[in-house]
Amino acid sequence: MVKLRARCLLLGDAAVGKTALSHMFHNDGTLFQKNYSMVSTFRQKILELYLIDSAGKQTLVEACEKMWGELSMLCLVFDLTSEQSFVNCSYWMERVRAHCQGLHIPGILVGNKSDLTARREVQASVAQEWAQSRGMEYHETSAKEKENCDALLLSLAQTFHSLYQERRSAIQNLSPG
């Protein structure tokens, strides 16, 4: 039996809900913590999906980048009630590209806080277009209301499985037949 391990970086501005999503994953949606400390955390589950919850504060970004290591996937999170957090997704993508030395890292874009509909600043169609132009899937979630968190994790697992299959095929094609 082959044991697969994926390192997925949760990245985005401070207070967009990265840690809340990480907690939903780790605790099977049973706990929504209202207060968080601004640090990087590392969570693992039997699925062997390692979530690296990176700090979004500019003062901590460089220190956290050292913990990113070799990434399998990216989960780029923004706040649907903050257009600036969406605009900053381009900045975060550039940080990942620089860290990964230009290698393509598959990922998904997540608009969090979908429960705050009256305060929404980013339309789904705009985020969807942005994600598609970068080869990413797009999901909207509410960690607080536990909406679509499972779909997000399933998408991450499927993305990693596809990546594994591609790499496996490439390796098999290299071996003499």
N, C-alpha and C positions, 0 to 999 in steps of 0.2 A: 504494500500500500504506500502510495506517495502522499506525503504530508505537505500541503501547500501553505505558505505563509505570505500574506500580503501586508505591505507597509503603506498605509493610506494617510496622507497628510490632510488634516482639517485646517484650512487656512482662510483668512479674511480679517476684516477690521475688528477692532475691539467691540464687544457687546453685540455682535450680530447673532450669537447663539451657538457658536461652535462647541462650547463646553456643555451646553444643555443638550445638544444633539448627541454628544459623546456619552453623556449620562443616560440618555434614552436607550442607546445601544447597549451599554454596559449593564444597566439595571432592568432590561426588558420593558422599559416604559413604565416602571412602577414608581419612579421617583422623579419629580421635577423640582430641582433645587433652585431656590430663588436667589441665593447669594453665592458668588464664585470669587475665588482669588485669581488674579491675573498672572497665571503661570502656565507653562507647558505641562501637559500630562500625557501619560502613555497608558492606553487601555488595551486589554486583550480579552478575547472571548473564544470559546471552543471553536468557532468558525475559523479561527486563526487569522482573523483580520485585525491587524494591529493599527489602532487609530492614534496618530500623533496629533494631539490637540495643541496647536502652536499659538502662542500669544499674538494678539493683534495690535498691541501697543507698539508704536515705532521704537520706543526706547529698549524694548526687549527682543525685537525681531532678529537682530544680528546674533545675539546669544543663543536664541532658539534654533537658528539655522544650523548650528553645529550638531543639534540633536536630530535633525531630519534624516540623516543617513542616506542610504540608497532607497529611493522611493519606488513603489509599484504603481501607486495611483494618487490622484489628487481629488479632494472634495473641497471645492472653493465655495465658501458660504458668504452670503450678503443678507442684509436686513431689508425686507420688502418696504419698510417704512422709512428708509434712508437712501435716497438716490446717490448720495456721496459714497456710501459703502458699495453700491453697485459699480459706480465709476472707478473706484479703487481696485476692482477685480483685475483690471489690466495691469496695475502695478504689481499685484500679487503674482499674476502669471509670469511677469518678467523676473521676479525674484526666484520663482521655481525654475524657469528656463536657465537662469544664470547658475543656480545651484546644481542643476542636472546637466550642465555644460551643453545645452542645446538639444538634448535628447527629448523626444516626445514622451510625455507622461500622460497616459489616459486619465480622464477624470470626468467629474460631473459638477455642474453648477447648481447650487442650492439657494433658493430664495426662502429665507426663514421668517417666521412671525406672520404667517398667512392668516392667523386669527385676528390680526389688527386691521381689518379691511377698511375701516374709516380713515386710517392714517396712511394707507398705501401710497407710495410714491413711484414704484417701479412696476410697469405693466408686464404681464406674463409674456406677451408677444415680443417685447423688446429684449427681455432676458433670454427667451427661447432663441431668438435670432443671434444674439451675442454668443450663446453657447454653441449653436450649430456652426457658426463661422469658425469656431475653434475645435470642432470635432468632439464636442462634449454633449452629454445629455443634460436636460434641465428638469429639476424637481422643485416643487414648492412644499414646504413643511411648516408645521407649528410644533415645536418641541414642547411647548407649554400644554397644548391640547392633544398632544400625541397623534397628530394628523400626518399621515404619509411618511412617518419615520421608517416603518418597515419597508416601504417601497424604495426608499433611499438606500437602505442597507442591502436589499435584494439587487438593486442596480449596481452597487459597488461590487458585490460578489460576482454578478454576471460579467461585469467589466473585467474583473481580475481573471475569471475563468477563461474568457476569450483571449486575454493577453497570454495566459499560460498555454492555451492551445496553439496560438500563433508561434510562440517561441519553441514549443515542442516540435511542431511541424518543420520549423526552420532547422532545428538541430537534426531531425531525422533526414532531412534533405541533404545535409552535409555528409552524412555517413555513406561510405561506399556500399552500393547496392548489390 
